[in-house]
Amino acid sequence: MDELNFPFTKSPNYMVADKRVCFQSAEVSFGDKSIKLEPLPLAVLYYLIQHAGDVVSRQALLEHVWGNRQVSDDAIRRVIKKVRFALEDDAKEPRYIKTIPMQGYALIAPVQLVKGSGNTQKHNLGKQDKRFFYTKLLWITAALIVLILLSNWFFYEQKIQKKSTEILNADAIQIETLTDMSGSEMSASYHPKHDTLLFIYRENNDSPYALHRKNLTTGLVHRLSFDRDNYLSVFFSNDGQYVVYNKNTPTGMKSYIARYANSGLHETKLLNFATNGVYPVSFGVDNDTLYVSALSSGSNSLRQHAIYRYSISQNLLQQMTFPFVKGYGDYAAQLSPDGRYLALIRNVSERRYHLLIHDLEQQNIVSEVNLGFFASHLVWLKDTPDRLVLSSFKGDVYYFDMRTEQLVEQSGSAPGLNDAFYSCGKKCLFMRQHRMNYKDIQEVKNPFSETDITSLAYFPDSNADFNPIYNNAGDMMYFTSKNEQRAYIKSIDTKGQQRVLYTFNARHIVTRLSLDPTGTKLTGKIEERIFVLDIKSKQFKKISLTEEQVGVPHWGRAGQSVYYSRLEGVDTVLYRYNLHTKKKEKVEHGISERKELTNGDSYLLDSDYTLWLERKGGERVSLMAFDHLSSLNWQVHDDYVYWSETGQLNVSLNRLDVNSGLTQQRLLFENSWDVEFSLHPSGGKILVSHSLLADSNLVKVQWP
């Protein structure tokens, strides 16, 4: 079975006792309260409703909801727990779902179909109900047709406007500007003892990221750093006496601790971790303890990061977490106000993230939750030791309650408000606010090319633009674009004519765009699922499943299939999806990517990030090993392999001569981390998505 069994997408609504279940909106409501359910808990609730009063076994759930996939009993119990939470049910004194020991679960609450709430064709309405239904349907049909013809467009526009208003309604969300400088403010920290913000700021794209502060009582802003190094982050200690900051220097990334005073930073000390790649993320319970992210100890090919506890006085690192994943690992951590729990974010694979909470007293993990988005910031809520907020650059804002293990989205959150860094009260957060026009697409000369370039294109736009790629002839471009409300996959030709190919949620991310050899279809990843888009018909189809952890898609040589890898345990397995048969077949273990060229050669990237050349006859030659880079972007042109990488906030383009083995490097951008690029078919120029000044401020947001 290739899909999970979610048959409820057109189901009518039901009343389960006093709770209304709407499957179209995925909500369970009671009075003014409404709780959103994820697809899996919603599917379980749907199956229980269809078998109300009967005992539903674990095997039945596995077969009809999970599609006979291997799922642990704990996983099923967690889903049932989410359904109970939505119904406000108590497992010890159940009114809705009763656990039948050694047998399964039973929905014991009365169930009633809500008439007129969707497709009722497959549900048991009584004869009298059916006669009433069809009689009523006859006399309203004519009126409905007229109404639809006259007002369909109007209602559609009103719906779109209402949705936008709900997201960015200034009357509902109170936003107070904390900083208003003519540039970009970011990576902030606040301490109420000083009523002071610490933040990183740069005035324009050519200036370095510098350390600043603002006293909110006096309104005065001071610069605290005066070198040309790029400062990356800064945060206060719990008592406000000390500050830790990180910066990129000519000799690498450095971390410092300094005593904070109204006159500035004093007694600055370099933190000597005795190893490279250590990044402080938060203070511990005292001023001698830091939590840092660093490469996990031990030797393995995954090279993931873990969270360590670091003693400043003893210069001692103690590993706290032990991830064994294909992704980056653990990169953010925050200690709860009472010092008992350590919350951290783990990158499991390319775009999959988990929230984990460690009980430091009991030395065990008490919560692990799949986030479904890239959380960049963690903040424990003020005066609430068991709740925290997670946020992202995309505008995601979610609350997590340790008591219920529920992840609830903040209503009204949207792109443009992001990266919460301080809890100022109930539903009150200090955040970053920025305009959505922070990237433009432009052409630059290939620094390795000796071809004379007489013209390079620039594509200024009011939206943020990403993922530019040339078509096969080099006279058209495909890219993605987004604003506060929507995101798009678009094309633009040499005459500047744009065409929208697909519209999607503004908080979703499309990556790894690739055009097939025939120039008629695009593939890529939307969030963590691989899609195929027919350019002419605009037909959009996802070809991988939600629960699959997949790699980068590449077209087969004839454009009739897509190669992509899937993580199975800790093993990477390459699959080929056939567009005609709509079936996938296993190709090879240990291979992450496969690029097939029209000349019969292929390039393969294995799970250890070693690049191989496979000749037409099948012979394979090892070319080089890449670093573990989640943003690895590589292309082949003639007899060269090109790839981009960042270092010291500079972006370089590298190339490998396949015949000689010679590697070269050229600088592309300074003070940037944009690694996306697409080589023109001629090889003379490159298409990039380059960062603009974000024009951001720090704000206080009071949610309704």
TORMAR-54675 format. One line per 4 residues: their letters; for each residue x, y, z of C-alpha. Coordinates in steps of 0.02 Angstrom, whole numbers, padded with zeros to 5 digits. Layout:
<pts>
A	X Y Z | ...
</pts>
This chain:
<pts>
MDEL	00000 00000 00000 | 00082 00163 -00057 | -00025 00289 00039 | -00089 00299 00215
NFPF	-00276 00271 00219 | -00354 00443 00241 | -00530 00420 00169 | -00609 00564 00264
TKSP	-00563 00710 00152 | -00743 00728 00090 | -00829 00657 00243 | -00977 00747 00322
NYMV	-00970 00817 00497 | -01015 00718 00652 | -01067 00756 00829 | -00972 00644 00950
ADKR	-01072 00676 01108 | -01054 00865 01127 | -00903 00884 01011 | -00921 00929 00828
VCFQ	-00795 00845 00713 | -00765 00932 00547 | -00654 00826 00435 | -00637 00959 00299
SAEV	-00558 01084 00419 | -00479 00947 00527 | -00554 01025 00683 | -00642 00965 00839
SFGD	-00748 01105 00913 | -00851 01134 01069 | -00932 01303 01098 | -00801 01435 01060
KSIK	-00656 01313 01075 | -00577 01229 00925 | -00431 01107 00914 | -00342 01062 00752
LEPL	-00296 00880 00724 | -00154 00814 00617 | -00201 00693 00475 | -00152 00535 00570
PLAV	-00254 00568 00729 | -00397 00628 00618 | -00390 00464 00520 | -00397 00364 00682
LYYL	-00546 00466 00743 | -00633 00438 00576 | -00609 00250 00588 | -00672 00247 00767
IQHA	-00827 00346 00716 | -00862 00223 00575 | -00854 00083 00705 | -00934 00174 00851
GDVV	-00974 00055 00994 | -00864 -00083 00925 | -00694 -00134 00991 | -00564 -00082 00862
SRQA	-00408 -00188 00874 | -00228 -00130 00852 | -00220 -00239 00696 | -00373 -00153 00622
LLEH	-00294 00017 00648 | -00131 -00042 00570 | -00223 -00110 00419 | -00350 00029 00388
VWGN	-00257 00184 00448 | -00070 00145 00438 | -00084 00036 00283 | -00002 -00117 00364
RQVS	00157 -00020 00402 | 00266 -00070 00548 | 00213 00045 00691 | 00253 00024 00876
DDAI	00119 00012 01010 | 00188 00173 01085 | 00160 00263 00920 | -00022 00206 00916
RRVI	-00046 00258 01098 | 00025 00431 01060 | -00099 00455 00919 | -00244 00397 01029
KKVR	-00183 00519 01162 | -00195 00662 01036 | -00372 00611 00990 | -00420 00605 01174
FALE	-00345 00778 01201 | -00449 00849 01059 | -00607 00770 01133 | -00558 00826 01311
DDAK	-00564 00646 01365 | -00481 00566 01516 | -00408 00392 01490 | -00436 00350 01674
EPRY	-00620 00401 01670 | -00661 00392 01483 | -00818 00471 01413 | -00768 00454 01231
IKTI	-00631 00325 01198 | -00613 00175 01311 | -00459 00065 01311 | -00507 -00119 01312
PMQG	-00357 -00212 01387 | -00276 -00338 01267 | -00408 -00298 01134 | -00402 -00117 01074
YALI	-00507 00040 01084 | -00693 00079 01079 | -00781 00243 01043 | -00914 00238 01180
APVQ	-00986 00413 01156 | -01146 00433 01053 | -01116 00478 00870 | -01234 00578 00762
LVKG	-01216 00631 00580 | -01231 00818 00553 | -01355 00834 00409 | -01305 00935 00258
SGNT	-01120 00934 00304 | -01036 00861 00152 | -01044 00700 00052 | -01175 00586 00134
QKHN	-01180 00455 -00002 | -01089 00320 00096 | -01169 00347 00266 | -01324 00268 00344
LGKQ	-01462 00397 00339 | -01635 00334 00382 | -01772 00327 00248 | -01864 00476 00320
DKRF	-01703 00574 00327 | -01666 00530 00145 | -01840 00585 00084 | -01822 00749 00177
FYTK	-01647 00771 00109 | -01693 00745 -00074 | -01854 00847 -00062 | -01759 00991 00011
LLWI	-01622 00970 -00119 | -01746 00989 -00265 | -01815 01158 -00215 | -01649 01235 -00167
TAAL	-01552 01174 -00320 | -01619 01308 -00438 | -01589 01446 -00314 | -01413 01383 -00281
IVLI	-01370 01381 -00466 | -01425 01561 -00487 | -01336 01612 -00329 | -01174 01528 -00383
LLSN	-01178 01607 -00555 | -01206 01781 -00485 | -01092 01778 -00334 | -00963 01640 -00349
WFFY	-00825 01760 -00397 | -00873 01883 -00260 | -00874 01752 -00123 | -00709 01681 -00183
EQKI	-00626 01851 -00173 | -00703 01882 -00002 | -00638 01715 00059 | -00461 01757 00004
QKKS	-00471 01930 00081 | -00542 01860 00244 | -00403 01731 00254 | -00272 01866 00230
TEIL	-00355 01975 00360 | -00355 01834 00486 | -00170 01811 00461 | -00114 01992 00469
NADA	-00257 02081 00556 | -00176 02229 00644 | -00328 02247 00759 | -00308 02069 00822
IQIE	-00118 02067 00841 | -00038 02211 00935 | 00137 02248 00870 | 00251 02372 00957
TLTD	00415 02420 00872 | 00566 02397 00985 | 00701 02446 00860 | 00681 02550 00702
MSGS	00851 02564 00621 | 00880 02583 00433 | 00948 02409 00408 | 00931 02233 00474
EMSA	00916 02188 00659 | 00926 02004 00705 | 00987 01871 00829 | 00926 01964 00983
SYHP	00923 01937 01171 | 00832 02034 01308 | 00853 02048 01496 | 00723 02136 01606
KHDT	00853 02180 01739 | 00931 02305 01618 | 00775 02328 01510 | 00899 02309 01368
LLFI	00904 02222 01201 | 01064 02149 01132 | 01060 02117 00945 | 01160 02096 00785
YREN	01141 02235 00656 | 01208 02288 00489 | 01164 02444 00392 | 01187 02375 00216
NDSP	01248 02220 00125 | 01427 02283 00119 | 01443 02314 00305 | 01484 02177 00431
YALH	01362 02111 00560 | 01401 02212 00717 | 01348 02197 00899 | 01226 02330 00964
RKNL	01113 02361 01113 | 00960 02466 01148 | 00898 02520 01319 | 00708 02518 01308
TTGL	00690 02639 01454 | 00797 02777 01380 | 00779 02728 01197 | 00967 02747 01172
VHRL	01060 02633 01050 | 01246 02594 01067 | 01366 02498 00958 | 01469 02373 01057
SFDR	01587 02303 00923 | 01704 02400 00811 | 01800 02273 00706 | 01762 02204 00532
DNYL	01717 02030 00596 | 01542 01964 00572 | 01450 01938 00736 | 01326 01795 00727
SVFF	01233 01783 00893 | 01226 01855 01068 | 01133 01810 01229 | 01123 01861 01411
SNDG	01157 01749 01560 | 01005 01711 01669 | 01050 01846 01797 | 01102 01972 01664
QYVV	01281 01988 01728 | 01365 01909 01577 | 01350 01902 01389 | 01409 01769 01267
YNKN	01430 01808 01084 | 01495 01719 00929 | 01584 01794 00780 | 01674 01744 00623
TPTG	01856 01797 00616 | 01992 01773 00484 | 02052 01621 00582 | 01880 01544 00607
MKSY	01729 01558 00720 | 01764 01618 00897 | 01657 01629 01053 | 01679 01754 01194
IARY	01607 01790 01366 | 01606 01966 01441 | 01537 02052 01595 | 01392 02168 01551
ANSG	01379 02345 01619 | 01294 02507 01568 | 01463 02566 01505 | 01480 02417 01387
LHET	01563 02246 01388 | 01710 02217 01506 | 01830 02077 01555 | 01806 01994 01385
KLLN	01873 01816 01379 | 01897 01700 01232 | 01815 01532 01262 | 01944 01398 01223
FATN	01847 01239 01185 | 02003 01143 01131 | 01908 01083 00978 | 01834 01161 00822
GVYP	01652 01185 00775 | 01584 01224 00949 | 01437 01345 00951 | 01365 01410 01117
VSFG	01175 01415 01119 | 01122 01458 01298 | 01177 01478 01479 | 01150 01346 01611
VDND	01087 01378 01788 | 01244 01474 01835 | 01367 01589 01749 | 01497 01452 01735
TLYV	01391 01334 01630 | 01353 01347 01445 | 01258 01231 01331 | 01344 01215 01163
SALS	01318 01124 00998 | 01469 01027 00934 | 01513 00874 00833 | 01463 00714 00922
SGSN	01606 00615 00996 | 01655 00449 00919 | 01693 00407 00740 | 01554 00377 00615
SLRQ	01513 00436 00441 | 01359 00534 00494 | 01455 00674 00582 | 01303 00744 00672
HAIY	01305 00877 00808 | 01259 00849 00991 | 01225 00961 01140 | 01365 00975 01270
RYSI	01374 01055 01441 | 01529 01163 01454 | 01612 01224 01614 | 01699 01390 01583
SQNL	01810 01381 01738 | 01865 01202 01706 | 01867 01214 01516 | 01774 01047 01513
LQQM	01649 00981 01386 | 01523 00848 01439 | 01413 00772 01303 | 01227 00778 01348
TFPF	01140 00709 01193 | 01185 00567 01077 | 01094 00584 00911 | 01119 00451 00778
VKGY	01033 00528 00628 | 01067 00571 00447 | 01037 00757 00474 | 01138 00893 00559
GDYA	01091 00835 00733 | 01060 00947 00884 | 01081 01133 00851 | 00975 01229 00979
AQLS	00944 01206 01165 | 00863 01303 01307 | 00855 01265 01493 | 00685 01280 01579
PDGR	00666 01421 01707 | 00674 01297 01852 | 00831 01215 01781 | 00755 01042 01771
YLAL	00720 01020 01585 | 00829 01046 01433 | 00731 01072 01272 | 00824 01047 01109
IRNV	00794 01041 00922 | 00862 00897 00818 | 00879 00894 00630 | 00843 00711 00590
SERR	00864 00720 00401 | 00867 00855 00269 | 00705 00945 00319 | 00642 00842 00467
YHLL	00653 00910 00643 | 00610 00845 00816 | 00584 00932 00982 | 00659 00834 01127
IHDL	00645 00875 01311 | 00770 00799 01433 | 00730 00782 01617 | 00900 00822 01691
EQQN	00852 00754 01862 | 00791 00586 01799 | 00918 00580 01656 | 00791 00529 01524
IVSE	00692 00599 01377 | 00515 00642 01431 | 00451 00709 01263 | 00495 00688 01080
VNLG	00385 00773 00951 | 00396 00782 00761 | 00388 00968 00720 | 00354 00968 00534
FFAS	00445 01134 00513 | 00619 01207 00537 | 00615 01281 00713 | 00753 01409 00733
HLVW	00712 01473 00908 | 00659 01399 01076 | 00587 01503 01218 | 00516 01440 01383
LKDT	00360 01539 01426 | 00368 01664 01567 | 00309 01595 01736 | 00259 01431 01652
PDRL	00393 01297 01681 | 00310 01163 01574 | 00267 01262 01416 | 00376 01332 01280
VLSS	00359 01418 01112 | 00447 01367 00951 | 00464 01483 00804 | 00545 01489 00633
FKGD	00606 01611 00503 | 00455 01561 00397 | 00334 01631 00526 | 00287 01470 00616
VYYF	00239 01498 00799 | 00190 01344 00901 | 00163 01313 01086 | 00211 01148 01165
DMRT	00132 01090 01327 | 00231 00955 01418 | 00078 00900 01518 | -00026 00856 01366
EQLV	00118 00834 01241 | 00016 00940 01120 | 00092 01057 00991 | -00032 01198 00955
EQSG	-00009 01331 00821 | -00030 01513 00868 | -00180 01579 00773 | -00132 01725 00662
SAPG	00051 01677 00642 | 00117 01713 00468 | 00274 01749 00368 | 00350 01916 00415
LNDA	00341 01888 00603 | 00473 01764 00656 | 00612 01707 00773 | 00539 01734 00947
FYSC	00677 01763 01075 | 00591 01818 01237 | 00426 01783 01327 | 00353 01945 01394
GKKC	00192 01872 01465 | 00040 01771 01413 | 00044 01759 01224 | 00170 01901 01223
LFMR	00333 01878 01129 | 00482 01980 01074 | 00511 01936 00891 | 00589 01992 00730
QHRM	00483 02073 00595 | 00544 02090 00416 | 00479 02129 00244 | 00462 01978 00130
NYKD	00571 02051 -00007 | 00738 01985 00054 | 00803 01894 -00100 | 00817 01939 -00283
IQEV	00875 01834 -00430 | 01021 01890 -00536 | 01149 01824 -00659 | 01334 01832 -00619
KNPF	01484 01784 -00724 | 01555 01611 -00696 | 01720 01655 -00611 | 01804 01507 -00698
SETD	01747 01555 -00872 | 01853 01654 -00995 | 01703 01692 -01106 | 01668 01877 -01133
ITSL	01501 01923 -01053 | 01417 02081 -01120 | 01255 02073 -01021 | 01195 01998 -00857
AYFP	01012 01997 -00807 | 00939 02057 -00642 | 00762 02016 -00586 | 00706 02137 -00450
DSNA	00538 02089 -00375 | 00432 02140 -00227 | 00431 01959 -00165 | 00568 01847 -00099
DFNP	00631 01736 -00241 | 00723 01569 -00232 | 00784 01415 -00326 | 00819 01491 -00498
IYNN	00863 01368 -00636 | 00887 01389 -00823 | 00790 01291 -00949 | 00887 01176 -01065
AGDM	00913 01311 -01196 | 00959 01446 -01071 | 00825 01567 -01132 | 00700 01543 -00991
MYFT	00707 01531 -00802 | 00604 01436 -00673 | 00601 01492 -00492 | 00496 01503 -00333
SKNE	00428 01661 -00256 | 00331 01706 -00099 | 00247 01848 -00005 | 00150 01855 00159
QRAY	-00001 01761 00090 | 00053 01643 -00049 | 00201 01560 -00133 | 00223 01514 -00316
IKSI	00322 01413 -00441 | 00346 01528 -00591 | 00431 01543 -00759 | 00500 01699 -00843
DTKG	00566 01717 -01020 | 00689 01837 -01101 | 00547 01960 -01135 | 00506 01970 -00951
QQRV	00343 01875 -00969 | 00301 01783 -00807 | 00188 01633 -00789 | 00124 01557 -00627
LYTF	00137 01367 -00636 | 00084 01321 -00460 | 00024 01411 -00303 | 00054 01346 -00127
NARH	00059 01392 00058 | 00178 01537 00094 | 00254 01445 00242 | 00299 01293 00140
IVTR	00470 01279 00063 | 00507 01218 -00113 | 00687 01165 -00144 | 00794 01070 -00270
LSLD	00703 01122 -00429 | 00760 01020 -00580 | 00701 01020 -00761 | 00684 00857 -00858
PTGT	00785 00827 -01019 | 00631 00860 -01127 | 00599 01028 -01045 | 00418 00987 -01005
KLTG	00418 00941 -00821 | 00493 01002 -00658 | 00534 00902 -00503 | 00586 00960 -00331
KIEE	00540 00949 -00148 | 00395 01038 -00064 | 00436 01028 00121 | 00492 00846 00133
RIFV	00393 00773 -00013 | 00451 00753 -00193 | 00337 00819 -00329 | 00324 00821 -00518
LDIK	00247 00972 -00606 | 00192 00965 -00788 | 00234 01138 -00856 | 00103 01144 -00994
SKQF	-00047 01072 -00901 | 00010 01135 -00730 | -00032 00966 -00657 | 00055 00946 -00489
KKIS	00083 00775 -00409 | 00176 00721 -00253 | 00265 00556 -00283 | 00336 00523 -00110
LTEE	00241 00498 00052 | 00230 00612 00203 | 00315 00488 00319 | 00460 00453 00200
QVGV	00627 00538 00233 | 00686 00572 00057 | 00839 00645 -00026 | 00866 00756 -00178
PHWG	00769 00707 -00336 | 00853 00695 -00507 | 00782 00652 -00677 | 00821 00492 -00768
RAGQ	00911 00505 -00933 | 00753 00503 -01040 | 00646 00607 -00923 | 00526 00463 -00892
SVYY	00580 00428 -00714 | 00641 00516 -00556 | 00780 00452 -00443 | 00774 00489 -00258
SRLE	00842 00410 -00101 | 00746 00360 00055 | 00811 00337 00230 | 00773 00162 00295
GVDT	00837 00146 00472 | 01013 00216 00455 | 01032 00152 00277 | 01009 00259 00123
VLYR	00919 00171 -00020 | 00902 00240 -00197 | 00734 00220 -00285 | 00673 00253 -00461
YNLH	00494 00317 -00487 | 00418 00279 -00658 | 00302 00419 -00715 | 00202 00304 -00830
TKKK	00172 00158 -00714 | 00169 00269 -00558 | 00272 00138 -00467 | 00440 00148 -00383
EKVE	00574 00016 -00379 | 00725 -00007 -00269 | 00887 00026 -00363 | 01034 00022 -00243
HGIS	01084 00033 -00061 | 01204 00167 00002 | 01172 00294 -00138 | 01096 00466 -00098
ERKE	01091 00546 -00271 | 01105 00491 -00452 | 01124 00613 -00597 | 01115 00537 -00771
LTNG	01193 00630 -00917 | 01138 00621 -01098 | 01309 00550 -01150 | 01277 00391 -01050
DSYL	01384 00435 -00898 | 01310 00455 -00724 | 01367 00540 -00564 | 01326 00461 -00397
LDSD	01337 00530 -00220 | 01344 00396 -00087 | 01286 00406 00094 | 01463 00452 00150
YTLW	01459 00604 00032 | 01585 00528 -00088 | 01557 00573 -00270 | 01576 00437 -00402
LERK	01581 00439 -00591 | 01495 00291 -00673 | 01547 00270 -00854 | 01427 00211 -00987
GGER	01489 00032 -00969 | 01457 00029 -00781 | 01634 00058 -00717 | 01640 00173 -00565
VSLM	01780 00292 -00515 | 01789 00384 -00349 | 01811 00572 -00379 | 01808 00661 -00211
AFDH	01724 00671 -00040 | 01615 00820 00007 | 01596 00889 00182 | 01434 00852 00272
LSSL	01332 00998 00205 | 01142 00996 00215 | 01139 01133 00082 | 01257 01041 -00037
NWQV	01222 01104 -00212 | 01322 01025 -00353 | 01309 01021 -00543 | 01402 00945 -00689
HDDY	01454 01042 -00844 | 01567 00968 -00978 | 01706 00879 -00882 | 01689 00982 -00724
VYWS	01592 00960 -00562 | 01540 01125 -00484 | 01483 01151 -00305 | 01460 01298 -00186
ETGQ	01504 01316 -00003 | 01507 01447 00133 | 01648 01497 00250 | 01673 01652 00358
LNVS	01509 01719 00287 | 01584 01710 00112 | 01516 01602 -00028 | 01637 01515 -00145
LNRL	01613 01419 -00306 | 01722 01265 -00325 | 01753 01151 -00472 | 01836 00984 -00497
DVNS	01918 00935 -00661 | 01858 00757 -00681 | 02004 00710 -00795 | 02148 00784 -00696
GLTQ	02075 00782 -00520 | 02123 00966 -00498 | 02011 01068 -00382 | 01994 01256 -00393
QRLL	01900 01387 -00290 | 01836 01562 -00330 | 01745 01689 -00219 | 01565 01725 -00269
FENS	01498 01836 -00128 | 01557 01917 00032 | 01447 01935 00188 | 01324 01808 00121
WDVE	01271 01627 00138 | 01178 01604 -00027 | 01233 01438 -00101 | 01098 01413 -00233
FSLH	01161 01422 -00412 | 01120 01362 -00586 | 01248 01354 -00727 | 01195 01422 -00895
PSGG	01205 01289 -01033 | 01348 01389 -01110 | 01444 01382 -00945 | 01484 01567 -00953
KILV	01365 01633 -00821 | 01273 01578 -00666 | 01099 01610 -00600 | 01091 01646 -00412
SHSL	00965 01698 -00281 | 01057 01834 -00185 | 01013 01906 -00015 | 00953 02084 -00001
LADS	00956 02185 00158 | 00811 02110 00256 | 00748 02279 00318 | 00697 02202 00483
NLVK	00656 02268 00656 | 00634 02193 00828 | 00456 02201 00892 | 00345 02157 01040
VQWP	00197 02052 00985 | 00041 02029 01091 | -00065 01889 01020 | -00254 01893 01053
</pts>
